[in-house]
């Protein structure tokens, strides 16, 4: 049987020797050999999401043998019987089976199974949409290293058992699920063997980051080919088919892309919107369109992306040609922020946070003045992203930095934008520390000087709320001293309060007396995500129906100031410039437009009947 070209390309990648961004001097144990499985176990794992009545589920297969069928079936159990709801072809480049089921009834919990041939089945559960639940829980992970320098194949059982205990509404893996730079497929199977028993039963968002696509850092630069070591010129190092195989494995189960138009060289785009449990998620590709620093700004350290010159001018690197999210994604965020259909709160999910969130890299003494791989650069792009998110009163849940932090971000002033939570690595190979040289301002009495108001290396305004730095002390297990762990976000949909919790590894979170990292839990309110102080106010709205969508538009400029589903029946809109405003209240046919409202400091009221 003649093998398709894509399969031959994939097989060639599997044959390449293992590679890692870090030292290759020590001979590594091969943890990524693909096991020979019996044919009834050829389905390794499955992951899914449900969005607006569409189920998307991707089953991950072990390699099929010549002559075995290249089709898979998705069945659900109804009235005690298995019924086929979808069939799909198995894509040989990466051995994935992407299913799609329209008109999915998300009002009930459904048992499913993937079937292949006469023997192979894999069962899981599609959860009921938790629309009516008071609380929505997200569990987040990043940095799934199995590098021998960090002890090799450390068990993930503690993480799996905690997921079972927490019973989240959504699992989020923000990137670096795979660290091997040549064998994504083999490492992805290993990821599935480690987490499959929970992923199969909970909606899961996985998004690839730099290591997943086979490089130490990633500035996607709209898909061009990278030619420099470390990919600092921007673009992708590995062949296009490799990148596409990675993204198909990790993102084909996500809701349909907002704009599927491929970027350069035919690489896809998966940024999208997920609505689940009345929480609206923007899934952002914060690496794909970002420009690389090499050749764009002067080199000011041993690497183009590491600035070690303490006298450099941060404004000098914010060059006009530098991009972060790209115009396509900014347009997406703008529209997503204004669409509150079926949702009460907004959350951004991406690879990493919008600031330089660490000062020391790799080891004590490895201080950087600024890191161009962080989303603190370029500053203009960073501020555009934060501006879009705060207009939706969204918070940000991310990873990548290896270092757990909570920041309150600022654009023009400290604390005038959104909160972010960067979760710690599952297994922290490359250490980072938040260790500013100056004490933070506006701290609470007795707070650690590393907290409070700071400028990052790009002079972005950030307020450090909580940090889980690695221990400088020797001894202890490698996970504890390296500050490994995971993050939990609990959203109270009644009060609109959000609580961030950062847990260490090897802790039973359900045990009496179990403690998260110091500084957590941290709770804030939805309205705190637009902390900008008001210049004036519009009349207080008294609405006859609770929890309505309110949109504020500046009439002269036409700019949407923000859009929000309010909590209750009363809301006093704040604004930031003088002039006349339009307020839209409600949705669809039940929409009322109020024009020519002048901003004022006076206490006024306006009754709105829908």
N, C-alpha and C positions, 0 to 999 in steps of 0.2 A: 504493500500500500504506500503510495507516494505521500509524504508528509508535506503539509502546507508550509509556505515560506515563513509565516509567523512562528510556527512551531519550531522550525529549524533555528531561527534567531533565538528563541527562548531557550532551546536546548544548549546552544552555544554559550549563553550566559551562565547556565547551570554548571557547565564544564570548566568555567574560569576558576582560578584559585581564589580562596577567600581574601578579602581585603577589608581594611578598616582605616578610618581617618587617622587613627592614632598608631602607636608603635607596632611595627611588624617584626621586631627583632626576636621576640619570643615565639616559639612554635605554639600555635593555639590548638586546643582540643577541638575536634570537629563535632560541634553540637548541632550542625545543620544537615547531617546526612538524612536523606529522605527515606523513611522506613518502608520496607516492603510490606504491604498490608494485604490481608485476605480480601477477596473481591466483594464481600458483604460490608467491608469497612472503607470503601474507596471514597466515601464522602467524609471529608475531614471536619468541616464546621459550616455554619451558616450565620448570616447577620442580616438584619432588616430594619426598615423604617416604614411608618405609615403617615401619609400626609394628604389631607383633604380627600379621603376615601380611596387612595391608591396605595396598595401594598407593593413595596419593592424589596425583594429578597435575593441575595446572592449566595449560592452554595459553592463552597470551595472544595474542589476534588484533588485527590492524589492523582499522579499520572495514570492515564488509562493505557491499556495495552492495545496493540494492533488487533483489529477485529471487534473490539468492544464498542457498544453503541455510543454515539456522541450526542445523545439526547437525554434530558432529565425531565422528571415530572414533579410537580408540586401538588400535594394533596392536603385536604383539610378534613377533620373529623366532624361529621354532622349526623346527629341522630344515631350515633354509635357506628357509623359507616364511613370509610374513607372515600372521598370524592375528589377527582382530579379537577383543579381549578386553573392550571397553567402548565404549558410545556415550553421547553426552550432548548436551544442548541448549546452544547458545551464548547466554550472557546478554548482551543488547544494552547494558545499562547497564554499560559498562566492557569489553565484548567478551571475556569470559572463558569458557572451556570447562572446568569442573571434572569430572574423571574419578575414579571409585572402582572398585577391583578387589579383591574379597575373595579369601581363600585364595591370596594371592600367595606363591610359593615364593621366599623371600629367600636361599636357599642357593646361588643361582647368579647370575651377571652376565647381564643380559638387554638386548638391543638393542630399543628401541621406536621407534615413529613415530606422530605425530599426523597424521591425514589429513582434508582438507576438500575437498569437491567432487571434481572430476575431476583437478585439477592440483596442489593444494597439499599438501605433506608437510613434516614437521619431525621430524628424527631425533635421538635421544639414547640414553643408557645408564642403566639402573637398576643400581646397583652391588650386588654380593653383600654380605650382612650380614657385617661384619668381626668376627664373634664370636670366632674363633680367633686373631686378630692380637694380638701382644704390646703394641702401641701404638695408641692412638686419637688422631687429630689433628683439631682444630677450628681453622678459620681464621675470624677475626671482623673485622667492619667496622662503621663508623658514619659518619654525616655526609657524604652523597654530594652535596655542593654543586657546582653548576655556575654559581654566581653570577658575573657579570662582574667584580665587585670582587675576585675571586680568580682572575682570568685567563680566565674563561669556560670553554670546553669543553676542559679539560685531559684528555689521553688517560688511559684506565684500562688501557692495554696492559701496563704494568709489573705491575699487580695481577693481571691475567689470567694473564700468563706465570708469575708466582710461584705462583699457585694450581696451575697445571699441573705446576710443578716439585715442589711440596710433596705433591700428591696427597692432599688431606685426606679424612677420613671424613665430615666435616660442614662445610658452609658456614653461617655465621651473620651475618645483616645485622640489627643491633639497632635500627634505626630511622633516620628521616630519609633513606631511600632517595630521597625526592622532596622538593625544597625549594620548588617553585612552589605557591603557596597557592590557586590557582584551577584549575590544569590537572593534576591528579594523573594522569589517563589518559595525556596526552601525555608527561609526565615519566617515567611508569612504562615506557612504550615505550622511551624513551631509556635508562633503567636496563637494560632487557632487551637493547638493542643493545650496550651496553657490556659486560655480564657474561654474556650468554646462552650463549656458547660453552663456559663452564665450568658454569654453573648447570644446564644440561641433563643433565650427566653426574654430578653429585654431589648427594646429599641436601642440601636447603637449607631453613633456617629464616629467614623474613623476618617481622618484626613492625613495624607502623607506629608512629611516634611523633608528636610534635606537628606538625612541618612536613608530614608525610605527610597528615594530616587537615586541613591548611589553616590552621594557627594557630601563633604564635610560641612559646607555652607551652601545656601541657595539664594541667589538673586535671579529669579526666573527670566527677567528681561524680555518678557513677552515671547519666550520660547526659543531664543537664538542659541546657537552652538557655543559653548564655553571652551576656551582653548588654554586658559591659564591654570596653574596649580591652585587648588582651593576654590576655583570657579569665581574668582573675585572680579573678573571682567563681565560677569552676568551670563545667564543662560544655563543650559544643561550639559553635563559632561557625558552621560551615558547616551546611547543611541535612542532615537525617538521611540522605537518599538518597545524598548525597555521601560521608558517613562510611561507610555500608554498602558503597558501591562500592569505596572504598579497602580496607576490611577483606576484602572478597571477593577482590580482586585479590591481596592480599599474604598472606592466611592460609587461603584455602580448600583449599590443598594440605597443611595441617598435620593431624596426627591429630585425630579428633573432639574437640570441646570437652569438658572435664570436666563442665561444667554449661552447656548451651546456652541456658538461660533468658535472654531479652533483658533488658537494663537499660531504664531509662526511655526513652520515645519509640520503642521498638522497635529500638534499636541492639543489635547482637549482642555475644556474649562468646566469645572464642576461647582463653582460657587452658587449657592442656592438658599432657599427658605424652607424651614421645617416648622410646622405648627402641630404641637402635640400637648394635650392637657391644658389648652388655652394659653400656652406659652409659645411665643413666636421667636424662632431662632434664625439669625442670619449666620450661615456657614460661609466663612470668608477664606479666600486663598490669599493670605498676606505675603506669600513668597512669589507668586507666579508673574506678577507684572513689575515687581521691584527691580530697579536698575542696579547694576553692579558698580562698585566704587572705583575699580582699577581704570585709570585713564580718564576718570571723570573729576576726581579731586586729587590734589598732590598727596603722595605717599608720605606719611608722618610716623612711621614705625617700621618694624621688620616685615609686616604684612600690610597689604593695601587697605585691609578692613580694620586694623588695630591702630588707633591714634595714641601714641605715647608721648607726644609733645605737649607738656602742660601749658605752654604759652600760645597754643593755637587759638585762632578765633573761631568759635563755633558757627558764626554766621557764614564763614567762608566755605563751609562744606554744604550749605543749603543752596546748592546751585539750581537754576531754573530747570535744567534738563533732567534732574533726578526725580524719579517717580516712586511711589510706595504702592498703593492699592490699584492704581490705574483708573482711568476715567470710566471704564466699563463697570468696575465694582463700586465706584462712588455713585454712579447713577443707580445701580441696584440698591445700595444702602439708602439713598434718598427716597426711592419708591417704597422700599420695605418699611422705612420709618413712618411713612404716611398711611400704610395699610394695616389697620387693626382688626380686620375681619376675623372673628372667632378667637380673639386673643386679648389677654389682660395685661401682659407684661412682655418686654422685649429683652433678648439676650443675644450677644454676639459670641460666636464660637470661632476661634482661629488658632493658628499655630503659636503665636506669641504676642506679648503685650506691647503697647505703644509708648515705650520709653526705654532708655538704657537702664535696665533693672539690675545691673551688677557692676562692681568696681574691680574685683579681683577675679582673675580667670586661671583655672588650672591648678594653682598652688599659691600659698601665701608668698607674697612678693611679686606675683604676676599682675600688678596693677595696670589697668588701662585707663587712659583719660576718657576715651570714648570707643565704642564698638559699633562699627558700621553694619554689622550683621543684625543688630537689634532694630526694632521698629521705632526707636527714637530718631532714626535717620531715614529719609530726609525730613527735617522738621516741618516743612510746609505740608508734605504728604501726611505726616503724623497728625498735624492739627486738623487737616481736612477730614481724616478718618474719625477723630474724636468729635469734631463738630457734627458730623452726620449721626454718630451714635447718641450724642447727648440730646439731639433733637427728637429722638425716640425714647428718651429716658431709659436707655438700655445700659446694662452692665456687661463686662467683658470677662469671659472664662477661657483660659488659655494655658499654655505650657512652654516647652522648649528651653527655658533658661536654666534648667536643672535646679533652680533655686526657688523655693516657695516664697511668694510675696503677696501682699495686698497693698495696692496704691490707690490713692485718690488723685486723678490726673487734673492738671490745669492747662489752660491754653493762654489766656491773657492774664489770669491771676491764679494763685494757688486754689485748688479745690473747686474750680468753676466748671468741671466736666465730670466724667464718669468714674466709677470704681472698676478696678480690675483685680482678678485673682489668678495668679500664675501658680499652677500646682507643681509639686516637686517631682523629680524623676522617680520612676519605679525602682531603678537601680542606677545610682548616681556615679557614673564613671568619671566625668569631667566636672570638677568642683568649681563653684562660683560663690562669691560672697558679696553682700551689700555692706560696704564699709566706707561711708563717706568720711572725708578728712575733716569736715566741719560739722559741729552738732546741728541737728535740725531745729528749725524755728517753730514756735507755736505748738510746742509739745505739751501734753498733759503732765502735771507734777509727778516726778519720779520716773518718767518714761526714759527708756534707753536713748542716748543721743543720736543713734543711727535712725531713729524715727523722726517724724515731723516734716516740716517743709524743707525741700531741697531743690537744687538744680541738678539734673543729670549731666552727663558729659557733653550734651548738645545744648545745654541751658534750657531744656524743657522743664517746666514746673511740675514737680511731683511731690506728693505727700506720702511718706512711708507709714503705713498703718501697722503692718505685721511682717516679720521676716524670720525664716527658719534657716539661719546660716549653718554650714557644717561645723562640727566641733573642731577646734584647733588641737584638741588633746589626742594623744595616741591611746590605743586600747579600745575596747568595746567592739561590737560586731560592725562590719563594714557598712551595713545599711544604716545603723543608728548614727555613727559618727559622720556619715556622709549626708545626713538629713534627707534620706529617701522617703518616699511615702506616696500619698494620693490626696485628692481634694474632694470635698463634698459641699455642694451648694443646696441649701434648703430655701425654697420660695414659699412664703405664706401668702396664698392668693387672696385671702380675706383682708389682711392688713397691708399687703404689698411690701412686707418686710423681707429682706434677703439676709441669710446667714451663711457666711463662709466658714468652713472647718477644714483644717489641715491635719491629717493623721500620719503618724510614723508607720513604718512597716512593722510587722510582727506584733501588732496590738489588736486585741479583740475589741472592736469598737462597742460591742454590746455588753462587755463585762462591766461590773460595778467598779467605779473608780478609774475607768479608762480615760486617759487624758490626751488631748491633741497637743500639737506643738504650742509652746508659749506664744501668746498673742492671738490665738484663736480659741473659741469662736469669735467672729466679728459680725455685728449686725448693723444694717443700714436700711433706709427706706427707698422705695422706687424713686421718689421725688428728689432724693439726694444726688441722683445721677445727672441732674442739671443744677449744679451748685452755684451757678452764676448769680450774682446779686442783682436784684431788680433796679432799674432806673425809675420805672413807674409801673402802674397796674391798670388793667382794664376792669370794668365793673365785675363784681362777684356774681357768678352765674348761679341761679337757683333753678334747677332743672326738675321737671315733674317726674322724670324717670331716672333711676340710678345707673351709675357706671356707664355713662355715655362717652363717646369719642369726641374730644374737643381739639380743634386745630386753629392755631393763631397764625395769621398772615399779615405782614406789613404791606399796606396797600400801595405805597409809593414805589417800593422796590419789587414787590411781588414775591418776596422771600417768605417761605414758610418758616416761622420761628420755631415751632415745635408742634408735635401731634401726640396726644396722650389719651388713653382711656382712663378717665378720672375714677376715683374710688368714692362712691356715694352720690349725692345730689347737689353738692355745693363745691364750687371751685373758683378761686380768685386768680386769674391769669396774670403772671408777671411778664413784663416786656423790658427791653434793654435800650430802646431809643424812643425819642418823642415821635409823634405823628399819629396818623389814623390807621386803624387795624380792622380786619375782617375776622370774625369768629364763625367757624362752622361747628355746629353741634349735632350729633347723631350720625346715622349711617343710612345708606341706601335711600329708600323712599322717605324714611323718617329723618330727614336732614333739614336743619334750619340754618340759614345764612344771615348773619348780622353784620352789616357794613357800617363804615364811617364812625367807628368807636374810637374816641380819643383817649390816649394814655394819660393817666393822672395819678397823683398821690392821694386823691380824695377817696374816701370810702363810699362806693356806690354799689347798687345792686341792680341786677337785671334778671327778670323772671323769664324762663324759656319753657314754652309748652311745645311738646313734640307730638 
